[in-house]
């Protein structure tokens, strides 16, 4: 048995949505059938054409390293202990589109190496696209990721499987335990909630104290000294910086009473304000990292082309934040590129504006990295005013 250090720092790579279906899927070595059932776009290849009209030619049958681009160098340099993403797609070449949904994402199973190439350890699946191609598509998604040795949380063939967290053993440091949850506010259909004998996603009934208590009981049943527990939550709309009082209180309850050490929030297509509560990190909305939105008009003021790679350092003894560095990226020609200093400054200013009321600020270093600063002595009560 490996000796566990009583006081160690675990480094996590986190990001928001990896939307590797649709247009991204069409430029990779394998491609799912391009037929779509959207109101305006009926062929996934159209998203590639729109991006090319905007920024120029994109290679076809691209190597799996292409889409990750400059992000791979950052991952190699930092060597995080665990790599956790929200996978916002079904992995299937078949399946039946879920009736009543306007958007259906799927990636060909042969393209799962896109995730392996970046060394992804855990895919959070409690989101509003993992069952886009029905329960058959979900089953193929789970099996494909299992064969690729990528852990999953938040979706399963039964309620028990959907609620079971992913566990990453970190040599000499303990474990990283990832619970994955989804809220209807992110667009998850109510019917996607699993039953004892029906597949589904781990859907939160609400953001109540009772829901937080149930999660806390599950966390306490698993957590051992040295473990770092991540609550990965898909919640809220795609656009806008608002953080509801219910979201904030729920996050506080999970950290205060639920034994959770870090909130990994996503659904928003852009980064939202960051909070450090009782010394623990809350990412309310990480924003997208990989998408096929390039060239699509609307919501330009949110700069959806910009994304962040979050490198979080957590003290395993206390579960408290030891540091957060963010690497600004830009999606261009369906490839992640290091953002310009001007764009990094825009992200800094945005996070500072939104973080002001949350007690955080961000500094832009000479190397273009964003570093989080917070009032370490600030203690806030989780009880409502």
C-alpha positions in Angstrom: 0.0 0.0 0.0 1.4 3.4 -0.9 2.2 5.7 1.9 0.0 8.8 2.0 1.5 12.1 2.9 -0.3 13.7 5.7 0.2 17.1 4.2 0.3 17.3 0.4 -0.9 19.5 -2.5 -3.0 17.9 -5.3 -3.1 19.8 -8.6 -6.2 19.4 -10.7 -6.9 20.4 -14.3 -10.5 21.5 -14.7 -12.4 23.0 -17.5 -16.0 23.6 -18.5 -17.7 22.1 -21.6 -15.9 19.9 -24.0 -18.3 20.0 -26.9 -16.6 17.5 -29.2 -19.6 16.6 -31.3 -21.1 18.1 -34.4 -18.6 20.2 -36.3 -15.6 19.1 -34.2 -16.4 15.5 -34.8 -16.6 16.1 -38.6 -12.9 17.1 -38.8 -11.5 14.2 -36.8 -10.4 10.8 -38.2 -13.9 9.3 -37.8 -17.2 11.0 -38.1 -20.7 10.2 -37.0 -23.4 10.7 -39.6 -23.7 14.4 -40.2 -27.5 14.6 -40.2 -28.9 17.0 -37.6 -32.4 17.8 -36.5 -31.9 21.4 -35.6 -34.3 24.2 -36.7 -31.7 25.9 -39.0 -28.8 23.5 -39.5 -29.4 20.0 -40.9 -25.8 18.9 -41.5 -23.0 19.0 -39.0 -20.5 19.9 -41.8 -22.2 23.3 -42.0 -20.6 24.2 -38.7 -17.2 23.5 -40.2 -18.0 25.7 -43.2 -19.1 28.6 -41.0 -15.9 28.5 -39.1 -13.9 28.4 -42.3 -15.7 31.4 -43.6 -14.8 33.2 -40.4 -11.1 32.3 -40.0 -9.9 30.2 -42.9 -9.3 26.6 -43.8 -9.6 23.8 -41.3 -7.9 20.4 -41.9 -10.1 17.3 -42.4 -9.2 13.9 -40.8 -7.1 16.0 -38.3 -4.9 14.3 -35.8 -6.3 14.1 -32.3 -3.7 16.5 -31.1 -4.9 19.2 -33.5 -8.0 20.3 -31.6 -6.1 20.6 -28.3 -3.4 22.6 -29.9 -1.4 24.7 -27.4 -3.3 23.2 -24.5 -1.3 20.0 -24.7 2.0 21.9 -23.9 0.4 23.4 -20.8 -0.8 19.9 -19.6 2.7 18.5 -20.2 4.4 21.3 -18.4 2.1 21.3 -15.3 1.5 17.6 -15.0 -1.7 17.8 -13.0 -2.6 14.9 -10.7 -6.1 14.6 -12.1 -7.7 15.9 -15.3 -11.5 16.6 -15.1 -13.8 17.8 -17.8 -17.5 18.2 -18.5 -18.1 16.1 -21.6 -21.0 17.8 -23.4 -21.8 15.1 -26.0 -23.0 11.6 -26.5 -20.4 9.2 -28.0 -22.2 7.2 -30.6 -22.5 6.8 -34.3 -26.1 5.6 -34.0 -28.9 6.1 -31.5 -32.1 7.9 -32.0 -32.4 11.7 -31.5 -34.3 12.6 -28.3 -37.6 14.0 -29.5 -38.4 17.5 -28.4 -34.8 18.6 -28.0 -33.6 21.2 -30.5 -29.9 20.3 -30.4 -28.3 16.9 -30.5 -24.5 16.4 -30.0 -22.7 13.2 -30.8 -19.1 12.2 -31.4 -18.0 9.0 -33.2 -16.7 6.4 -30.7 -13.5 6.1 -32.8 -12.8 9.7 -31.8 -12.6 8.9 -28.1 -8.8 9.2 -28.5 -9.4 13.0 -28.5 -9.9 12.7 -24.7 -7.2 10.1 -24.2 -4.7 12.3 -26.1 -5.1 15.0 -23.4 -4.9 12.4 -20.6 -8.4 13.0 -19.3 -9.1 11.1 -16.2 -12.7 11.9 -15.5 -15.7 13.0 -17.6 -18.5 14.6 -15.8 -21.7 13.4 -17.6 -24.6 15.0 -15.7 -25.4 17.5 -18.4 -28.1 18.3 -21.1 -26.4 16.5 -24.1 -25.2 13.1 -22.9 -28.6 11.4 -23.8 -29.2 13.5 -27.0 -29.1 10.2 -28.9 -31.3 8.2 -26.5 -30.5 5.6 -23.9 -28.7 3.5 -26.6 -26.4 6.4 -27.2 -25.8 6.8 -23.4 -24.9 3.1 -23.1 -22.4 3.4 -26.0 -20.9 6.5 -24.4 -20.4 4.7 -21.1 -18.9 1.6 -22.7 -16.6 3.6 -25.0 -15.2 5.6 -22.1 -14.8 2.5 -20.0 -12.8 0.8 -22.7 -10.7 4.0 -23.0 -10.0 3.8 -19.2 -11.6 7.2 -18.7 -13.7 7.3 -15.5 -17.2 8.7 -15.5 -19.6 10.2 -13.0 -23.1 11.6 -13.3 -24.8 9.2 -15.7 -25.5 5.5 -15.7 -27.6 2.6 -16.7 -29.4 2.8 -13.3 -29.8 5.4 -10.6 -27.1 3.8 -8.5 -24.6 4.0 -11.3 -25.5 7.6 -12.1 -25.0 8.6 -8.5 -21.7 6.8 -8.1 -18.7 9.1 -8.1 -15.4 8.7 -10.1 -12.3 8.0 -8.0 -8.8 8.8 -9.1 -5.9 7.4 -7.0 -3.1 9.9 -6.7 0.1 8.2 -5.8 1.4 9.3 -2.4 -1.3 11.9 -2.0 -4.7 10.2 -1.5 -7.7 10.2 -3.8 -9.6 12.7 -5.9 -13.4 11.8 -5.7 -15.6 13.4 -8.3 -19.4 13.6 -7.8 -21.4 14.8 -10.8 -24.8 16.5 -10.7 -27.1 18.3 -13.1 -29.8 20.8 -12.6 -32.9 21.4 -14.8 -31.9 25.0 -15.1 -29.1 23.9 -17.5 -31.7 22.4 -19.9 -31.6 18.8 -18.7 -35.1 17.2 -19.4 -36.9 16.1 -16.3 -37.4 12.7 -17.9 -33.6 12.1 -17.9 -33.6 11.5 -14.2 -32.7 7.8 -13.7 -34.8 5.2 -11.9 -33.6 2.0 -10.2 -34.1 0.2 -13.6 -33.8 3.1 -16.0 -30.8 4.9 -17.3 -30.3 8.6 -16.8 -28.3 11.5 -15.4 -27.8 12.4 -11.7 -30.4 15.2 -11.7 -30.7 17.4 -8.7 -34.3 17.7 -7.5 -33.6 21.3 -6.4 -30.9 23.4 -4.7 -32.3 22.9 -1.2 -30.7 22.2 2.2 -32.3 18.7 2.0 -30.6 18.0 -1.3 -27.2 19.3 0.1 -27.7 17.0 3.1 -28.3 14.0 1.0 -25.1 14.7 -1.0 -23.2 15.2 2.3 -24.3 11.8 3.5 -22.9 10.2 0.3 -19.7 12.2 0.6 -19.1 11.2 4.3 -19.7 7.6 3.4 -16.7 7.6 1.0 -14.3 10.3 2.2 -11.1 9.4 3.9 -8.3 11.6 5.3 -6.3 13.0 2.4 -9.2 12.7 -0.1 -10.2 15.8 -2.2 -13.9 15.8 -3.1 -15.1 17.7 -6.2 -18.7 18.5 -6.8 -19.1 18.9 -10.6 -22.4 20.7 -11.3 -24.0 21.5 -14.6 -26.4 24.4 -13.8 -27.8 27.7 -15.1 -28.2 29.1 -18.5 -25.7 29.5 -21.4 -25.2 33.2 -21.3 -25.1 35.9 -18.6 -23.0 36.5 -15.5 -25.7 36.2 -12.9 -25.1 33.8 -10.0 -28.4 33.2 -8.2 -28.6 33.4 -4.5 -29.9 29.8 -4.6 -26.8 28.6 -6.4 -24.5 30.5 -4.0 -26.2 29.1 -0.9 -26.2 25.6 -2.3 -22.5 25.8 -3.0 -21.8 27.1 0.5 -23.9 24.3 2.0 -21.9 21.7 0.1 -18.6 23.1 1.4 -19.9 23.8 4.9 -21.8 20.7 5.7 -21.4 18.3 2.8 -17.7 17.5 3.0 -17.1 18.9 -0.5 -13.8 20.6 -1.1 -14.3 22.2 -4.5 -17.2 23.3 -6.7 -16.7 22.7 -10.4 -19.6 24.6 -12.0 -20.3 24.6 -15.8 -23.1 25.2 -18.4 -22.3 28.9 -19.1 -20.5 29.3 -22.5 -18.2 31.9 -20.8 -16.3 32.1 -17.6 -18.2 33.5 -14.6 -17.2 35.1 -11.3 -15.1 33.0 -8.9 -15.5 32.7 -5.1 -13.3 31.4 -2.3 -15.6 30.4 0.6 -14.2 29.3 3.9 -10.9 28.8 2.0 -12.4 26.6 -0.6 -12.9 27.3 -4.3 -16.2 27.8 -6.1 -16.1 28.0 -9.9 -19.7 28.9 -10.7 -19.2 28.7 -14.4 -16.0 27.6 -16.1 -17.1 28.4 -19.6 -16.6 26.3 -22.7 -13.1 25.1 -23.8 -13.8 23.1 -27.0 -16.7 24.1 -29.2 -17.8 24.4 -32.8 -19.3 27.9 -32.3 -16.7 29.6 -34.4 -18.4 31.9 -37.0 -21.8 31.7 -35.4 -23.2 35.2 -34.7 -24.8 36.4 -31.5 -23.6 37.0 -27.9 -20.3 38.4 -29.1 -20.1 40.6 -26.0 -19.4 37.4 -24.0 -16.4 36.4 -26.1 -17.4 32.8 -26.4 -14.2 32.1 -28.4 -12.2 32.6 -25.3 -11.8 29.8 -22.7 -9.8 29.0 -19.6 -7.7 26.0 -18.5 -8.0 26.0 -14.7 -5.1 24.5 -12.7 -6.2 24.2 -9.1 -3.9 23.4 -6.2 -5.7 21.9 -3.1 -4.3 21.1 0.3 -5.2 17.5 1.0 -5.1 18.0 4.8 -7.6 20.8 4.9 -9.3 20.7 1.5 -8.6 24.4 1.1 -7.4 26.2 -2.0 -3.6 26.5 -2.2 -3.7 28.4 -5.5 -5.4 28.8 -8.9 -3.8 29.6 -12.2 -5.8 30.0 -15.4 -4.4 29.7 -18.9 -6.4 31.8 -21.4 -7.1 30.0 -24.7 -8.8 31.0 -27.9 -10.7 28.6 -30.2 -9.6 29.4 -33.7 -10.0 27.1 -36.7 -11.3 24.5 -34.3 -7.9 24.5 -32.5 -7.0 25.8 -29.0 -4.4 28.5 -29.2 -2.9 30.6 -26.4 -4.9 33.8 -26.2 -3.2 37.1 -27.0 -2.2 39.4 -24.1 -5.1 41.7 -25.1 -7.6 38.9 -24.9 -6.1 37.7 -21.6 -6.5 41.2 -20.2 -10.1 41.2 -21.3 -10.6 38.0 -19.3 -8.8 39.5 -16.3 -11.0 42.6 -16.4 -14.2 40.5 -16.7 -13.3 38.2 -13.9 -12.4 41.1 -11.7 -15.7 42.9 -12.4 -17.6 39.7 -11.6 -15.4 38.7 -8.7 -15.6 42.0 -6.9 -18.7 41.1 -4.9 -17.4 37.6 -4.3 -14.2 38.8 -2.8 -11.8 37.7 -5.5 -9.6 39.4 -8.0 -7.3 38.2 -10.8 -3.8 39.3 -11.8 -2.3 39.0 -15.3 1.3 37.9 -15.1 4.0 38.7 -17.7 3.7 35.2 -19.1 0.0 35.7 -19.9 -1.2 33.5 -17.0 -4.1 34.6 -14.8 -3.6 34.1 -11.0 -6.4 34.2 -8.5 -6.1 36.4 -5.4 -8.6 36.3 -2.5 -9.0 37.4 1.1 -7.8 34.3 2.9 -9.1 35.6 6.2 -12.6 36.2 5.0 -15.2 33.9 6.8 -18.7 34.0 5.6 -21.7 32.2 7.2 -23.7 29.7 5.1 -26.9 30.6 6.8 -29.3 32.8 4.9 -29.5 36.5 5.9 
